[in-house]
Amino acid sequence: MTIVQTHLHCPYCGKDFDLELEENMREDDLIEECPLCGSPVDIRLVLGEDDKLLRAEAHRVDGDSDD
């Protein structure tokens, strides 16, 4: 199991945080708590053809705009 450190931007508090993810994750959508403000963040994983993690994107869970 290879762990990948991913740098994300919280869409609620606007601060950056790091999250460790498995490189070969099969899921493409996770809900994780922001370690800084505690808000639930929708983490959308972009996987390559070989199912390896290309990048992760942080989005609001409440459906409001990310910007």
HELIX and SHEET records of a PDB file:
SHEET    1   A 2 ILE A   3  HIS A   9  0                                        
SHEET    2   A 2 ASP A  16  GLU A  22 -1                                        
SHEET    1   B 3 ASP A  29  GLU A  33  0                                        
SHEET    2   B 3 PRO A  40  LEU A  47 -1                                        
SHEET    3   B 3 LEU A  53  ARG A  60 -1                                        
END                                                                             
